[in-house]
Amino acid sequence: MVQRKQRVSVVHDTNVFVRALKAGSNTNWNRRVVRLWLIERQLQLVVSPELIAEYLGIFADVLGMETETVDEWRHRF
């Protein structure tokens, strides 16, 4: 894992998450960016409470995620 100080700080637009989660291909660039943050830990996601609320609202309303899944994402953020 890359040390926190060496990670690149980023703010993801909600479209990055929507396109990554709807992508059918692992080669999708949005999916790759989310993977760099979530799994490979090469990116440091910068968020605010308002941004987290926006992400979670989009996950529920646009992507139709179940409450349990949205809560898992809340924990990740």
C-alpha positions as semicolon CSV with decimal commas, in nm:
position;residue;x (nm);y (nm);z (nm)
1;M;0,000;0,000;0,000
2;V;0,118;0,350;-0,083
3;Q;0,176;0,564;0,224
4;R;-0,085;0,831;0,277
5;K;0,160;1,119;0,221
6;Q;0,256;0,974;-0,117
7;R;-0,100;0,932;-0,242
8;V;-0,250;1,183;-0,484
9;S;-0,547;1,372;-0,337
10;V;-0,858;1,371;-0,556
11;V;-1,223;1,471;-0,548
12;H;-1,443;1,246;-0,759
13;D;-1,743;1,388;-0,938
14;T;-2,055;1,179;-0,880
15;N;-2,042;1,079;-1,248
16;V;-1,717;0,891;-1,185
17;F;-1,893;0,668;-0,933
18;V;-2,209;0,628;-1,143
19;R;-2,017;0,529;-1,455
20;A;-1,780;0,305;-1,261
21;L;-2,062;0,118;-1,090
22;K;-2,266;0,083;-1,411
23;A;-1,967;-0,019;-1,624
24;G;-1,973;-0,369;-1,762
25;S;-1,602;-0,371;-1,834
26;N;-1,302;-0,374;-1,603
27;T;-1,120;-0,156;-1,856
28;N;-1,358;0,136;-1,800
29;W;-1,153;0,441;-1,692
30;N;-1,402;0,545;-1,424
31;R;-1,387;0,197;-1,275
32;R;-1,006;0,215;-1,283
33;V;-1,005;0,547;-1,096
34;V;-1,235;0,409;-0,824
35;R;-1,014;0,101;-0,800
36;L;-0,704;0,321;-0,756
37;W;-0,875;0,480;-0,456
38;L;-1,066;0,191;-0,301
39;I;-0,844;-0,111;-0,360
40;E;-0,497;-0,003;-0,465
41;R;-0,491;0,296;-0,228
42;Q;-0,293;0,511;-0,470
43;L;-0,543;0,795;-0,448
44;Q;-0,663;0,981;-0,139
45;L;-1,030;1,072;-0,178
46;V;-1,106;1,417;-0,037
47;V;-1,467;1,454;0,076
48;S;-1,691;1,671;0,289
49;P;-2,011;1,569;0,467
50;E;-2,210;1,740;0,191
51;L;-2,024;1,554;-0,082
52;I;-2,073;1,220;0,093
53;A;-2,445;1,295;0,119
54;E;-2,451;1,373;-0,255
55;Y;-2,270;1,049;-0,341
56;L;-2,502;0,839;-0,124
57;G;-2,814;1,012;-0,257
58;I;-2,708;0,939;-0,615
59;F;-2,630;0,577;-0,525
60;A;-2,982;0,534;-0,384
61;D;-3,180;0,745;-0,631
62;V;-2,999;0,697;-0,962
63;L;-2,840;0,355;-0,917
64;G;-3,120;0,213;-0,704
65;M;-2,887;0,069;-0,441
66;E;-3,044;-0,097;-0,141
67;T;-3,012;0,070;0,200
68;E;-2,759;-0,186;0,324
69;T;-2,533;-0,125;0,025
70;V;-2,557;0,252;0,065
71;D;-2,463;0,209;0,433
72;E;-2,157;0,006;0,330
73;W;-2,049;0,289;0,101
74;R;-2,109;0,541;0,382
75;H;-1,866;0,342;0,593
76;R;-1,606;0,340;0,313
77;F;-1,619;0,718;0,282
